[in-house]
């Protein structure tokens, strides 16, 4: 249990070290869902390729409409952009952020 808590703390500290000073301003150019992590974003992408398409879920809980201003922390995280919106860190499709 302590190892799990230590791991969660390490991840939280790693995300916190990505400060706003390291970010650049960006804009969402195509509507997209923001996901809580890389794995959730990848799962959403795979789901979007099915006839039903990508759906909102607890791992991708918010929709970012066209024109939404974000801070881009990392442009390319294996095809996804890491952004902050309203103080939270999200993973979105890298092609949908300008």
C-alpha positions, 0 to 999 in steps of 0.5 A: 500500500505504501509503494502505491502511495509513493508511486502516486505521489511521484506521478503527482510531483512529476505533473506539478513540475511541468509549470506554466513557464514551460507551456506555450499558448494554444487553441483547439482547432477541431472539437475533441475530448480531453482525457486524464492520461495517455492511455485514456487518450489512446483508448478514446482514439481506438474507440473513435475508429469504430462505427459508434465513434469515441464517447465521453467517459470517466477517463475523457470527461470533458469536451473542448470545443473549437477555439478553446484556449489551452496551455500546451505543455508538451506538443508530442507525447506519442501523438498526443498533446499534453495541455492544461485547461482550467488548471487541470492537465489533459491529453488530447489528440496532437493534431487538434491543437494549434 
